[in-house]
Amino acid sequence: MRVLLQFPEGLKQHALRYAKELEDRGNDVVISASPAYGACDLAIDEARKIGADKLVHFGHNEFLHAPPDFPVEYVPYEMTAELSILSECLKELEGYRRIGLVTTVQHMHQLDGVRAFYERNGKDVRIGRPYGFAKRSGQILGCDVGSASSIDKDVECFVYFGGGLFHPLGAVYGTTKPFLSIDPFIGRWLWLDDYRKKKERMTRAKITRGIVARSFGILVSTKIGQYNMNLAQILKSTLEKNGKTAAILVSNTFDFESLENMREFDAFVNTACPRIGSDDVDRLSKPLLSANELIEIIGIIKAGL
């Protein structure tokens, strides 16, 4: 069997080891070297091009079903981190009793241990159920923070346990309560509330610039879990009905230097990964709007404000 292996950036360092293990079982193995941004970003086209019989996607749970005529195997990757950091930063949570707890798929097996620690120390721990693409209670994705936002009204603050800021920042943007990120790999904890305030200011600035824009480029990703041509067409039609010029721009992965070369557009609208509109706005000189921000702009224009 010919197999294409796909790894997110943090796991590419293990690609050769897994490839050799599968080869030892008699498989013909090829490794995808393309960037992989999540389970929404399956290398189906690459797998078909090389005649693979299966795509093995590491590091994530199933996000969206692959085409029914092509098999995809999802291999979640567990990472076990020391819990001792929880004691070191326990004082940060003084004054908070009801806390919401979230993590990523890599640490779901440790979630009960983290919860037990806080309960032993007098905390009332709440773990929310996902309502989007995430599969398990307490799990957040970069684009799905339902496990956090679903309990926002029930808690006094949130605690994220895991590496990096990408995932907790998504949860910060989708909640309203104080948010503590604990990274056991670098021994750091950080309150992220200033990021929420920064995003709010950024949103207002984008809307202000978008109101005076006359031409809009609407971004559509061909990634299997991000493709949303229907939304793009609705937005294009809405813009044109309100006297604006719009065109749909298609790419698998958007290159911001190429977008900068499209100088006829006064603004861009994102229908792909929602994090593009919040994490990558500084990479463009023109405003990069979400669909919701564009709808707000249209409302302002209609109201004549």
Helices and strands as residue ranges (DSSP letters): E 2-6, G 9-14, H 15-24, E 28-31, H 44-49, E 54-58, E 72-75, H 84-88, G 90-93, E 98-102, G 105-110, H 111-120, E 124-126, H 146-149, G 152-154, E 157-161, H 166-173, E 179-183, E 188-191, H 193-211, E 215-221, H 229-241, E 245-251, H 256-260, E 267-270, H 276-279, G 281-283, E 288-290, H 291-303
